[in-house]
Amino acid sequence: MNFRTYKLKDIGEVITGNTPSKSNSEFYDSKDVMFIKPDDLYIDRITMLNESKEYLSNKGAEHARILPQGSVLVTCIGIIGKIGILKQEMAAFNQQINAIVPNKNIVNEKYLAYKIWNDRKKLQRIANAPVVPIINKRQFSDFQIEIPPIDYQLKVVDVLDKAQELIDKRKAQIEALDQLMQSVFLEMFGDLKGRQVSLSELCYINPSKKEIENMDKNLPVTFLPMANVSENGELNLSESRLIKEVFDSFTYFREGDVLFAKITPCMENGKGAIARKLINNIGFGSTEFHVLRPKENVNSTWLYYLTSLQSFRKQAEMNMTGSAGQKRVPKQFFSKYKVVLPPIERQNQFAEIVQKIQVQKEVMKKSLTELENNFNSLMQRAFRGELFND
């Protein structure tokens, strides 16, 4: 296969976005033109951009840089290499993004997006700031990629699209299982009648470290930064520390405790989990977690799903204290929040249902990993010209 090396500036027009003045409310008073920012782009796949979280008025768009349909957008400040393809007729975008308006005689926009996605680690390596990674327009314009003939590009796009479709379907199935667990919770506990008690009566809030202060401080324990907790309750348990390294500065929890993120935006995004499979049954982690330890007749699974409800999160958000951008849910909130405690038998029944659904979810996740590995293999072969025999 005949590949030719191009700089990005040689296969299309490279444009850096900008932000019309926020002080002029007329620029943002109607939803006339999409205004794309990095948080509109997925981190785990190429985004097909049909809508945005923020919009400009037509007047605001006069002060923005406008892209046509088919443009490829790449984040170049902060998280490097989130990629999107504009599907609407036109859109504006901010200064954290560089875009390419591709010359379609040279490159198909989807092939270009897949190729940059495959090469994003190379982009990340040239980012020139250790604290906030950044790639300027010149660096981006000079970034080199290998491009084959158009007919080969189109065949590659067709294969990768079909592989990505299978991944998206599997992810949707996993998400549906997460939603099913929330639905079962609401069905079983959403309309309970009876005496309401505060949540702080049902669990210990941020239990004291005194119960382990006499333990061997050289004992290894699980270490859990906020980044290792997902928005659907899954934990990355790959890190460990010695007790003496974390005792004074981090939040303590143990097996079966429920973790609840108390800071924006983690709380709003639903970060939380049940502490499971901890080294020596002990964990330490981010000080931005509240730890809820169930008392007698309280099941950890029931407690976790209660604190995961949107209604619970909204109440917690309404009670946050602190300055804008640094607000936190105070410990006192758990004394204010009232709930009817279901019989422990019913809580246990719910936990058994969740466990069965989790087994199905693990099967789906294993299948997803296989699909993603297949997709990555296809990409490597495609960009080496090995995907087709002809």
N, C-alpha and C positions, 0 to 999 in steps of 0.2 A: 504494500500500500504506500502510495506517494504522499508523505506529509510535508508540509511547508511551514517553517517557523515564522510567526508574525509577532510584532508588538501589538498590544491591544489598540493603540492609537492608529495602527495601519489597517485594522479591520472594521473600523467604525469611528464615530465621533464620541470622544470621552468628555463627560460633563460632570462637574461637581455641583451638588445641590446647594440651596441656601434657604434661609427662613425669613419670610416677610415679617416686618416689625410686629411684635406682639403687642406693642402699645397702641396700635391702631385697630380697634375692635371691628371696624368695617371689613378688614381683611379676613375675618373669621366668622362673620355673622350669618353665613349661609353655606350649605353643602353643595357647592357648584363643582369643585375640582378636588380630586383626591390629593392629600398631602402625606406622602409616605415617609415614615421614620423607621429606625431600626427595629422598634418593637412591633412593627407590622410584618416582619419577616421571621419565619420559623428558623430555629437553630439546627434542626435535625433533618431538614429536607428543603428542596427548592420551593419557593412560595409562588403560586400563581395569583397575582395581585389584581383582584376584582373590586376590592374595597379597602378603606383605610380607617384608622381610629379617629383621625382628625381630617378636616377638610378646609379648603379655602373658598372664599367668595370669588366671583369673577374679578372683582377689583383686586383682591389679594393675589390672585394668579398673575396679574399684570406685573407684580413685583417678584415673581418666583421664576425658577428655571423649569421649563416644561418639557416633558418627555413624550414621544409618540408611542403608540401601541407597539409591542414587540421589543421594547428596550429591556436591557438586562441590568439590574441594580445589584450593587455589591457594597456591604457595609465595610468601611475602612477606618473607623475610629471605634475604640472599645473592643467589642467582639468583632474580630476580623473574619470576613468570609461568609456572612449570611447573604443568601442570594435570592433574588426574586425576578420574575418576568412580568412586565406590565401587560395585562390582558384588556384593560379599558382603552378607550380612544386616546386619552392623554392623562397625565398626572404631574404634579409637582413633587419635590422631594427635598429633604434637608441636607445640611452640609456634612453629616456623618456618612453620607452615601456617595459613591462614585457610580456613574452609569455609563453604559455603552449603547449607543444607537447603532446596531450592526449594519454593515454593508451586506445585504442579503445575496449579493453576487459572490461573496466570499464565504459567509458563515450563516448558518441557521441559528436563530436566537436560542432555541432549546439546546442544540448541540453546544453552543457557547456557554450556556448556563451549566450544563452537565460537566463540561471540561473545566471551568473555573472551580466548580464544586469539588471535582476530583483533585485539583491543584491548590486547594485553599490553604493547606499546610505550608506550601511554598510562599504564599502571600503572607501568612502569619509570621514567617521567619524574617521577612524584610521590614516588618513594622518596627519603627525606630524609637519607640519610647517604652521604658520598662514598666512605668506605672500605668499609663493609659496608652495602649498600643495604637499607632496611627500610621496610615499609608497616605502620603500626599498624592496629589493629582499627577505629578511628574513620575513618581515611582509606579503608580498604577498604570499610567499610559505606556510606560516602558516594559511592563511585565510581559514576558514572552510565553506564547502557547503554540502548540503544533496543530495545524488544521489540515484535514484531508479534503478530497473533492466533495462537492455538495451531495452527490448521490450516495456516497458512503455515509456522510453525516446523517442523512434522512433515515437510512436503515438502522443506524445506531440509536437514533432518537426513538424509533418505533420499538426496538427491543427494550431499551431502558424504561420507556414509558410503561410498557406492560409489566415489567418487573416492579416498578414503583407502585403501580396500581395494586398489585398483590400485597405489598407492604402496607399500603394505606388501608386496605380492607381488613388486614389482620389487626392493625392498630385500632380500627373502629370497633372490631369485635372485643378487644381488650377493654376499651373505654366503655362499651356497653355492659360488660360484666361489672365494672366499677359502679356504673349507674344503677345496675340491678341491686347491688348491695345497699345503696342508699335508699332505693325504692322499698326494699324489704324492711329496712329499719322504719321508714315512715308508715308502712302498712301495719307493722306490729306495735309501734309505740307512738304514732303521730297524734292519736286522739285519746290519750289516757286520762281518766278522771280519778281524782283522789287528792290527798293532802300533798301540797307542794313543799319541797324542802330546798334549801340552797345547795348548790353544787359543792360548796366547801364542807357541808355536813356529810357528803358521800365520799370524799376523797381528801387525802392530805395534800396540801399545796406546797410545792417546793420543800420536800422533806429535808431534815437536817443531815449534814454529813457526819454528825457525832457518832452515828451508829457504826461507822467504818473507820473512825479515827485511830483505833487501836490495831487495825489490820497492818500487815506487812506492807510498807510503802513501796517496796520493789515488786509488788504484784502487778502483772500486766492487766489492763482493762480496756474495754472498747472506747475509742475516741470518736465523737460524732459532731463534726462541724455542721453548720446549717446547710452548706452545699451538698452534704451527703444524705439529706432527707428530701424525698420527692414530694410533689403535690398530691400524690395518690397514696401516701403512707408507706412507700417502700424505702428501705434503708440500704445505704452503701456501708457495709461493715468492714471495710478493708483496712481501716486505720486503728492503731492501738497505741497506748502510752502506759507508762508506769504510774501508779497512784501518786507517787511523790512529784511527778511532773505536772499533774493537773489538779491536785487536791485544792489548792488555794485559789485558783483563778477560773475554774470552769464549773458548770452546772452538773450536779451529781444525780444519777438515777439508777434504777436497778431493773431487773427482769420484770416485765408486766406493767411497768409504769407507762403512762400516756404522756407524750411530748406534745406541747402546743406552742407554736411560734407566736411570740407576742409583739413583734415589731412589724411595721409596714415595710415593704409590701408582702412579706412572707406570710403574715397572718391572713391578709385578704386573699392570697392565692391558695390558701388551704393547707399550708405546710403543717404536718403533724404526723405522728406515728405511734404505734405500740412498740416499746423497747423489747426486742426479741433477740435470742441467740447471742447474748453478750458474753464477752470473755470474762470468766469467773463471775458471771451473773451481774456484773457491774459496768456502768458506763459513765463517761463524762463528756460534756459537749458544750455547745454554744450557750453563753449566758442569756441569749435571746429566746430561750425556751422556758416556758413554765412547765413544771413537772407535776402531773396529777397522779397520785398513788391511790388506787381504789381501796376503800375500806370494806368491811365485811358486807356480804350480799351485793357487791357491785362487781360486775364482770368488766374486764379491761376492754373487750371488744365493743360492748355496749357503750362504754364511756367514750372510746375513741370516735365511734360513729356519731354520737351525740355532738361532740365538739367539732365534727367535720361538717355539720349541717350548715347550709347557707344562712338559715335563720339565726343560728348560734353565732356565726361569724359576724353577721350584721349587728347583733346586740353587742358583741365584743368591740366592734369598730366604734360604735356610738359611745362607748365608755373609755376610749383611749385617752391618754393624757400625754402632755409633752408638746414640744414645738413641731411645726409642720415639717414633714419629712423624717422626723425622729419620734413619732408617736408610738406608744406602747400600751398594751393591755395591762392594767395594774392588777396586782394580786387580789385586790378588794372586789374586783368584778365577780369572782367566783362565789363570793358571799351574797352578792346581789342577784345572781342568776338563779331562778327557781325552776324546779322540774319535779314531775311525779316519778318516783322510783318504781319501776316495774318489778314484779316478783323475780327472784333470782333464777327460778326455773325457766321463765320466759326469756330472760337475758341469755341464759346458757343455750336455749334452743336457737336463738338468733346467732350466737357464736358458732354453733354447729353448722348452720346454713352457710354462714360466711366462709367457714373452713372448706366446705364442699365447692363453693364457687371459686375459692382461691386455688384449689387443685386444678380446676378447669383453666383458670387464668395462667397458671404456671405452664400448662401444656401449650397454650396460645403463645406465651412469651418465648418458649423454646422454639416454636415454629417461626416466630418473628425473627429471632436471631439467625435461623437458617436462611430465611428469605433475604435478610440484610447482607449476610455473608455472600449469598449468590449474586445479589445486586452489585456488591463491591467487586467481586470477581469479574462480572460482565463488564464493568467500567474499565478495569485494568486491561482486559483483553481488547476491548473496543478501541482504547486510546493507544494501543500498540499495533493496531491494524490486524488483529488476530481473530476477530469475531466471525468473519465470513470466509468461506473457502474461495469464492470467485474473485 
